[in-house]
Amino acid sequence: MKVEYIIIFDTEKDFCQNINSFKYFLQSDSNITISNNEIYFKNTCFHYSLQNGNIKDNIYYYDISIEFNYENGQHFDNELKIFEELLRAIKVLMGTVKAKIEVIWNDVGLYYAEKAYTKIFRIENLMRKLITKFMLINVGANWEKENVPAKIAAFKERNKNKNRKRGYLYDLDFIDLANFLFDEYQISNIGELKKLCSERKQLKVDELEKFLPMSNWEKFFKKSVSIDGDYLKKEWNKFYDLRCCVAHNVGINASEYRTICELYKDISEPLEKAIAELDQITVDDESKELLAENIIANKEQQVGQFLLNYKKLEIAIHNCLKRKRLMDRQYSFLGSAIELLLRKGLIDENMYKSLRDVINLRIQIVHHTDEFNEQVIQNLKDACNKMVDLEKKLNEVV
């Protein structure tokens, strides 16, 4: 196990300008003793090598490499701990004189990264298992076509030329897995709340709840797992930061490895419990629609604008029915609602056709569109302009 540093001194003083003075400086720590090619720290011997050079006037560098030759025996953990203490002691010494340290090689970081990898691999796939089973069992077997999460769909768009055989979730970035469960979204438009408040002096609690932003974790899993989604998301983000150190070859130390172990326990237990409780979760048709709208809206900015305008149009249609005292549960779906408006002579054939086109486009975008090319985006822009005009006309129906 080897660690190599390049240490740079930038000083005008006669300090550490040769190898001997550098060795004396290291031995100013009473725990460090140097003899030939060996460096002793707390009575433990390590092999080391040292080279030096002059970068330019008053700037010197030292290339020091220290090796821990070990066998995984009963004294390994203690000797590794001493080795790490030696490395910290060297860093502290260099810090006192503001020397710059560059890490050239770090097998200690590699050792802990390799130990951490199995926990990272398991926690990542636990999350994939939970989301996949939730979508397949609770939302439907065709979830990939009907309810593709925004981050998953975006990844597919970026990698559409790749040969994907494992499914969306196995091509998804680690951090984006949590977005599906923990990102909050508003179920109902705030305009509906304002209208309710103007119509009635008192509102029931369950009527207000649908206007509060809520994550899928809070909505579907918290009752059975009893762990706050915000807390779990924070733990996941901490785990992600350390995971990046492992994945990007930065390496981790003993303290960071212990943190990974603690976070692994904190996260894996609620995920496993959530998986075990999946058969207790019910997702009604309305929730599936809301889920589909919410997750697809993040894929493309124009999609989000389209769905926002669509929601306003939906409210305008229902308000029109209410004004004419025609509102009934059977007309809560827009297709049935605009057919009623047409039959009652409140809209003409052209307006009916325009409304039908918008409804069909929404169904296509939310449930069936995989490729958001220039033509699709233009169709969305055109539909947004059309909906503004349609909403105005519907509000004028008296």
N, C-alpha and C positions, 0 to 999 in steps of 0.2 A: 504494500500500500504506500503510494508516494504522493507527496504534496510539494509543488514547486512554486516559488515566488520570485518575481523580479522586483527588487527594492531600489528605489531611486532617491538619492539625496541631492537636494539643490541648496547648496550652502556656500557662503564665501569664507566660512571659518575653516580652520584646519581640523576637520572632524570627519572620521570614517573615509579617509581618502585612500586607504589601502586595506588589504584583507586582514592584516593583523589588528588594525584599529577597529575594524568591523567585528572581529571575534571578541575583542575586549569589551566592546559595547554590548554584545549579546550576553556576555558573562557578568555584566553588571546586575543581571537578575541572579540572585543568590542560588536559585534552583537549577541554573544552567551551567554546565561545565563542558568544555570542548577539548578533545584529545585526538589528534590526527584526523581520521575520517569519521569520528564518532562524536555524537553530541549526547550528553547525559542530562536528563531532567527527572528530578525526584528519584534518583538512583536507578532509573530505567534508561537503557542504552538504545540509541537509534543511529543508523548510518546516515551520513549526510555528505553532500558535495557542495563546493562553493567556488564561484567564478566571479570576476569583477571586470569593470571596464570604465572608461571615461567617455561620456557622451559628448561633452564640450566643456569649456572652462567652468569649474566649480560645480559640475553636475556629474555625479558618479552613480553607477548601478552595481548591484550585487545579485547574482543569480544563485539562489540557494534552494537545494533539493534535499528533502528529508524523507527517509524511508522507514516504514514500520513493517518489519518482517515478522509475520505471525503465522500461527496455526490456531484453528478454532478450538482451542482447549479451554480448560477451566479458568485460565488467567486472561483470556482474550479480552473480555469486556473491560477489565480493570486497566490493562495495558493500552487499549484503545482510548480509554478516558484520559490517561496520562499523556498520550500522543496529542490528543485534542487540546489539552491544557498547555502543552508546549507551544502549539501553534498560536493559541490565544496570547500566550506570554510574549511571543515574538511580535505579534501585531500591537500589543500594548506598548512595547518598547519603541517600535517605529512611530507610533502615534505621539509619543512624548517629544520627538524631534521633528514631527510633521513630515516624515518620509512617506513617499507614495509606494503603495504595495499593489502589484498586479498579480492576480492568480493565474498561473500558467497551466498548472495541472492539479487536480484535486480528487484523489481516489477516495477520500473520506466522504465527500459529497456523493460520489458514485455508489459507495457502499450503502448509505442510508436511502438513496434514491431507489436502488434495487430492492431493498426491504419494503419500501413504501409502495412500490409499483403494484403488488398484488392487491393491496387495500384500495388503491385508486381504481384498478381494473374492476374489482368487485362492486364498489359503490357506484361506479358509472353504469354498470350493467344492471344493478338493482333498480336504478332510476329508469332505465330503458324498459326493464321488465314490467315495472309498475305502470308506466304510461302505455305500453303496448297492450297489456292485458286489459287496462281500463278502456282503451279505445275499442278493442276487439269485442270484449264481453259486454261492456256497459253502453257503448255508443253504437257499435255495429260492425259486422265483418268487413264492410266496404269503407272503413274509416279513412283509408288513404285517399280515396277519391272524394268522399263526402265531407270530411272534416279535417283536412290537412292543416296542422298548426302553422302559423305564419313563418316562424324561424325555420321549420322543416321545409316548407314550400320554397322559401327563399334559397335555402341551401341546394335544393334540387335544381332551381333555376340556374344557379351559378355553376352547377356541375352536371348539366343536362347531357353532356357528351360522354360522361363516364358510364361504364357498364355496371349498373347497380343491381345487385342480386339479393342483398341482405335486408332490404327494407329501409325506409326513411330514417328510422331512429338510429340505425347503426352507421349512418353517414353524417349524423348531426354532431356539431361541436359540443364539447362537454358542458360549457356554461349555458348553452341554449336549452339544454334539457330542462333546467329549472324554470325557464321562462314559461313553459307550458303550464306548470303547476302553480307558480307563485306570482306571476304578473297579474295585477288587478285590472279589471275592466268594468265599466258601468253597464248594467243590464238595460236600463230604460233611459230615454232621453230626458234631460232636465226640464225641457219645455213641458212635458207631460205633468211634472210635479207642480210647476207654476199654474197650470190649468186646473189641477185638482185643488190647489190651495184657493184659487179664485172661486171655485164652485162650492167648496165646503169649508166650514170653520174648523172641523176636526177631522183628522185622518188616523186610520188604524196603523199600528206599528208594522204589520206585515205589508201594508201598502207603501210605506216609506222605505222598507228594506231594499226593495228592488232598485231604488235610486242610488244606493250606496255602492261604490266600487268594491268588487269582491274578486278574489282569485279562485281558480278551480280547486285549490287545496282547501280553502275555507268553505267553499260551497259543497264539495263532495266528500272530503276525507276527514276534516277536523272532528266531526261528530264521533267517528269510530277510533281515531288515533289520539285525539285530545292534546295535540301539540300545535302551538301557534305557527302559522305559516311564515310570518315575518322572521321569527326566530330561526326556523329551519332554513329559510333563504339566506340569512346572514351566515349561518354555519356552512352552507353550501358554497357561498362566495369565498369564505376563508379557505375552505378545502380546495377550491379552484385555484386560488393564488399559489398555494403550495404545489398543487398538481402541475402548474405551469413551470415551476422551478425544476420539477422532475422531467417533464416532457421536453423542455427546451434546453436541457443539459446545463442548467445553472447549478444544480446540485443543492443538497440540503444538509443541515447539520443535525446533531443529536436532538437538540431542543425542538427543531422543526419536525423531526420524525415523530417525536412524542406527541406533538400537537396533531399531526396527521392521525395517529392512533386514537387520540381522544375524540377528534371530529368524526372519524370513521364510526366509532361507537354511537355518538350522538345522532348521526344521520341514518345509519343502517337500521337501527332498531325501529324508528317510526316508519321507514320505507317498507320493511318486512311486515310490520303490523298492517300497514295500508294494503299491501298485496293480499294478506290473509283475509281482510275484510271486504274485498271487492264485491263479493256476492251479496253484500248488504246494501250496496249503493244502487239507487235508481236515478236514471237520467231521462226525464220526460222529453217529449218531442220539442216543446218550446225551448228547453235548455240546449238541446242539440242544435237548434237553429241559431240561438244566441252564441253558442260556442263556435259554430262555423263562421258566423259574421265577425266575431271578435278576432279570431285567429287569422282570418284571411285579410282583414283590414290592414294589418301591419306589413303585409307583403309588398304593397306598392302604395305610395302616397295617394295616387289617383283613385285606387280602390277604396281607401278610407273616406275620401271626399264623396265618392259615389254613394257609399252606404249611409253617410251622414245625410245627404240630400234625400235618399230613399226613405229614411226614417221620418224626415219632415213631411214628405209626400204622403206617407202612411198616416200620419197624424191628421193631415189636411183631409184625406178621404174619410176617415172615421168621424172627424168633426162635422163634415158635410152631412153624413148620415144622421148624426145626433141632432143637428139643427132641423132636419126633416123628420125627426122621431122615427127613424128607420133602423137605428142601431140595434143589432141582435147578435148573440154569440155566433150564430151560423155565418155572419158576415165579417167576422174578425179577420179572416184571410182576405187579402186584397183582391184575389181573383174573383171571389164571390161578391165582394163589395162593389167592384166596378161594373159587374154584370147587373147588379141591382140598380145602380145609378143610371145605367143605360136604359133599362126597362122602364124606369120611372121618368125618363125623358130629361134627367138632370144634366146629362152629358150627351154629346152627339157621337156618331160612329167614328169620326176622326180622332176625337179625344180618347174614346175607348181604345182604339187601336194604339195610340201613343202610350197610354197607360199599360196596356198589355205588353208592348215591346219592352218597356222599362222593367216590368215584373219578370219577364222571361230572361232579360239580361242579368238581373240580380241572381236568378236561379243558376244561370250558366256560370257566372263569376264565382259564386260561393261554392258550388258543388262540383263543377266539371272542368273548370279552366286550369290547366297546368302551365301553359306558356303565355306569359304576359308580353306579347310582342307589341310593336308600334301600332298595329291596327286595333288591337284590343284596348290599348290605352286611349286611342282616339275615340273609339266607341264609348268609352266611359266618360270622356270629356263632353262629347256630344249629348250623352244621356243626362249629365249634370245640368247642362244648359236647358235641356228640354224640361227637366223636372222643376226647375225654378219657375218656368212659365206655367206648367201644369198646376203647381201648388198655388200660384196666384189666381188662376181661373177657378180652382175648386173653392178657395176662400171667398170668392165673389158670388158663389151660388147661394141664393137666399131662399 
